[in-house]
Amino acid sequence: RRRMAMFERAIHSQGNHGRTWNGYAAYNPAMVVKMLDIFRVVHNYIDTRKDGKEVTTPAMRLGLAKAPIEYKTILYFSGKR
């Protein structure tokens, strides 16, 4: 939740008698779904972590990818081969 401001928990303050306020909340729930889809792709295929001597992604560890993917490959995806 801390990596994306939209998904943080609401703020409690002393002066509003137990009510909460979330200034970063998404106004449209459909945007939350889109943000989670983008985050999932970036986390699984782009963000790398060093395992011993190798740099891997979660998709590589599961055998779904051979190497980390670049942002431009995903942003400019056309679906044609």
C-alpha positions in Angstrom: 0.0 0.0 0.0 2.8 2.4 0.7 4.2 2.4 -2.9 1.0 3.9 -4.3 -0.6 6.9 -2.6 -4.1 5.9 -3.8 -4.1 2.8 -1.7 -3.0 4.2 1.6 -5.2 3.9 4.6 -7.2 6.9 5.7 -5.7 9.5 8.1 -7.1 9.8 11.7 -6.7 13.1 13.4 -7.5 14.3 16.9 -9.9 17.0 15.9 -12.4 15.2 13.8 -13.8 12.8 16.5 -12.9 9.4 15.0 -13.8 10.3 11.4 -11.2 9.5 8.8 -10.1 11.4 5.7 -8.2 10.1 2.7 -7.0 13.0 0.6 -5.4 10.7 -2.0 -8.3 8.3 -2.6 -9.4 7.5 -6.1 -12.7 9.1 -7.1 -13.4 6.4 -9.7 -13.0 2.8 -8.7 -12.2 1.8 -12.3 -9.0 3.8 -12.0 -8.0 1.6 -9.0 -8.3 -1.5 -11.2 -6.2 0.2 -14.0 -3.5 1.3 -11.5 -3.3 -2.2 -10.0 -2.9 -3.8 -13.5 -0.1 -1.4 -14.3 1.6 -2.0 -11.0 1.3 -5.7 -11.4 3.1 -5.7 -14.8 5.8 -3.4 -13.6 6.4 -5.4 -10.4 6.5 -8.8 -12.2 8.3 -8.0 -15.4 10.3 -4.8 -15.0 11.5 -4.3 -11.4 14.6 -6.4 -10.8 16.1 -7.8 -7.7 19.6 -9.3 -7.2 19.5 -13.0 -6.4 23.1 -14.0 -5.7 25.0 -12.9 -8.8 21.9 -12.8 -11.1 19.5 -10.0 -11.6 15.9 -11.4 -11.8 12.3 -10.5 -11.8 9.4 -12.5 -10.2 8.3 -13.6 -13.7 11.9 -14.9 -14.5 11.9 -16.9 -11.2 8.6 -18.5 -12.2 9.8 -19.2 -15.8 7.4 -16.8 -17.5 10.2 -14.5 -18.8 13.7 -14.9 -20.0 14.9 -11.3 -19.1 13.6 -8.1 -17.6 11.4 -6.2 -20.0 12.0 -2.5 -20.8 9.3 0.2 -20.2 9.2 1.1 -23.9 8.4 -2.5 -24.8 5.2 -2.4 -22.7 4.2 1.2 -23.5 4.5 0.8 -27.2 3.0 -2.7 -27.4 1.1 -3.3 -30.6 0.0 -6.9 -30.4 1.5 -7.8 -33.8 4.2 -10.3 -34.3 
